[in-house]
């Protein structure tokens, strides 16, 4: 329950379920251990990432943003909409995170749609820009004129 109190997982019928990002984070911070059922051996972070990353090449970059936000004290949830994450904490304002990769596409149309949703829900839109060296810079998008 300590993990749940710190904003990790979803409780369903007395079991706590974690997202891939939460699992990576807690393995890295040595809060949990993952054991392979077949071999009964502990899996490393690298092993777990490989299992989750099949067909999801962006997984590690998204995890880096997740980890950075958690380390800054935010509670981070995967978004159920077109955003990457919803974040809570550090004040009453909820924020929506959209990740932009250096060299990747970020169309003005998509940014406009994300901003419209954020404004409608009275939330702040934050762009997490990840460069080739995996440095992360955050920008608040409040208006967009084309």
C-alpha positions as CSV (number, residue, x, y, z in Angstrom):
1,X,0.0,0.0,0.0
2,X,3.0,2.3,0.4
3,X,3.5,2.2,-3.3
4,X,-0.1,3.0,-3.9
5,X,0.0,5.9,-1.5
6,X,3.0,7.4,-3.5
7,X,0.9,7.4,-6.7
8,X,2.0,4.1,-8.2
9,X,-0.3,1.5,-9.8
10,X,-4.0,0.9,-10.0
11,X,-5.7,-1.2,-7.3
12,X,-8.1,-3.9,-8.7
13,X,-9.5,-6.6,-6.4
14,X,-6.8,-6.3,-3.8
15,X,-4.0,-6.5,-6.4
16,X,-1.8,-3.5,-7.5
17,X,-1.1,-3.3,-11.3
18,X,1.7,-1.2,-12.7
19,X,2.3,0.3,-16.1
20,X,5.5,-0.4,-17.9
21,X,6.9,3.0,-16.9
22,X,6.1,2.4,-13.2
23,X,7.7,-1.0,-13.4
24,X,10.9,0.3,-15.0
25,X,11.1,3.2,-12.4
26,X,10.6,1.0,-9.4
27,X,13.2,-1.6,-10.6
28,X,15.7,1.2,-11.3
29,X,15.0,2.7,-7.8
30,X,15.2,-0.8,-6.3
31,X,11.7,-0.7,-4.9
32,X,10.6,-3.9,-6.5
33,X,12.1,-7.0,-8.0
34,X,10.7,-8.8,-11.0
35,X,11.1,-12.6,-11.1
36,X,10.7,-14.7,-14.2
37,X,8.1,-17.4,-13.5
38,X,9.7,-20.0,-15.8
39,X,13.3,-19.7,-14.6
40,X,12.6,-18.3,-11.1
41,X,15.4,-15.8,-11.7
42,X,15.4,-12.1,-11.1
43,X,15.1,-10.0,-14.2
44,X,17.3,-6.9,-14.7
45,X,15.9,-3.6,-15.9
46,X,17.4,-4.3,-19.3
47,X,15.6,-7.6,-19.5
48,X,12.2,-6.1,-18.5
49,X,12.6,-3.2,-21.0
50,X,13.3,-5.7,-23.8
51,X,10.1,-7.7,-23.0
52,X,7.9,-4.6,-22.9
53,X,9.6,-2.8,-25.9
54,X,8.6,-5.4,-28.5
55,X,6.8,-3.3,-31.2
56,X,7.1,-0.1,-29.1
57,X,10.4,1.6,-30.2
58,X,9.5,4.8,-28.4
59,X,9.1,3.1,-25.0
60,X,12.6,4.0,-23.7
61,X,12.3,7.7,-24.6
62,X,8.9,7.9,-23.0
63,X,10.3,6.3,-19.9
64,X,13.1,8.9,-19.7
65,X,10.5,11.6,-19.5
66,X,8.4,9.6,-17.0
67,X,11.5,9.1,-14.8
68,X,12.5,12.8,-15.0
69,X,9.0,13.9,-14.0
70,X,8.8,11.4,-11.1
71,X,12.2,12.5,-9.9
72,X,10.9,16.1,-9.9
73,X,8.1,15.0,-7.5
74,X,5.1,14.7,-9.9
75,X,2.6,11.8,-9.9
76,X,2.6,10.7,-13.5
77,X,-0.1,8.7,-15.2
78,X,-0.3,7.4,-18.8
79,X,-2.9,9.6,-20.6
80,X,-6.0,7.9,-22.1
81,X,-6.1,10.6,-24.8
82,X,-3.6,11.8,-27.5
83,X,-1.2,13.0,-24.8
84,X,1.7,10.9,-23.4
85,X,1.1,11.6,-19.7
86,X,-1.1,13.4,-17.2
87,X,0.8,14.8,-14.3
88,X,-0.4,15.8,-10.8
89,X,1.2,17.5,-7.9
90,X,3.1,20.7,-7.1
91,X,-0.1,22.9,-7.0
92,X,-3.7,22.5,-8.0
93,X,-3.1,22.7,-11.8
94,X,-3.1,19.5,-13.7
95,X,-0.8,19.3,-16.7
96,X,-0.9,17.3,-19.9
97,X,2.5,16.2,-21.3
98,X,3.2,15.6,-25.0
99,X,6.6,14.4,-26.0
100,X,8.4,15.8,-29.1
101,X,11.5,14.0,-30.3
102,X,14.3,15.9,-31.9
103,X,14.2,15.0,-35.6
104,X,10.7,13.7,-35.3
105,X,7.5,15.2,-36.7
106,X,5.4,17.7,-34.6
107,X,2.8,19.1,-36.9
108,X,1.2,22.4,-36.1
109,X,-2.2,20.8,-36.6
110,X,-1.5,18.2,-33.9
111,X,-0.2,20.8,-31.5
112,X,-3.3,22.9,-32.1
113,X,-5.5,20.0,-31.4
114,X,-3.6,19.1,-28.2
115,X,-3.8,22.8,-27.1
116,X,-7.5,22.9,-27.8
117,X,-8.2,19.8,-25.6
118,X,-6.0,21.2,-22.8
119,X,-7.8,24.6,-22.9
120,X,-11.2,22.9,-22.9
121,X,-10.2,20.8,-19.9
122,X,-8.6,23.8,-18.2
123,X,-5.2,22.1,-18.0
124,X,-1.7,23.2,-18.9
125,X,-0.1,21.7,-22.0
126,X,3.6,20.9,-21.6
127,X,5.8,19.9,-24.4
128,X,8.7,17.6,-23.4
129,X,11.3,18.0,-26.1
130,X,13.9,15.2,-26.1
131,X,17.1,15.8,-28.0
132,X,19.4,13.2,-29.5
133,X,21.5,13.1,-26.3
134,X,18.3,12.4,-24.4
135,X,18.3,15.7,-22.6
136,X,14.8,16.9,-21.8
137,X,13.6,20.5,-22.0
138,X,10.0,21.4,-21.0
139,X,8.0,24.1,-22.7
140,X,4.5,25.4,-21.8
141,X,2.3,25.9,-24.8
142,X,-0.3,28.6,-24.1
143,X,-1.2,29.8,-27.6
144,X,-0.6,28.9,-31.2
145,X,-1.1,31.2,-34.1
146,X,-0.7,29.9,-37.6
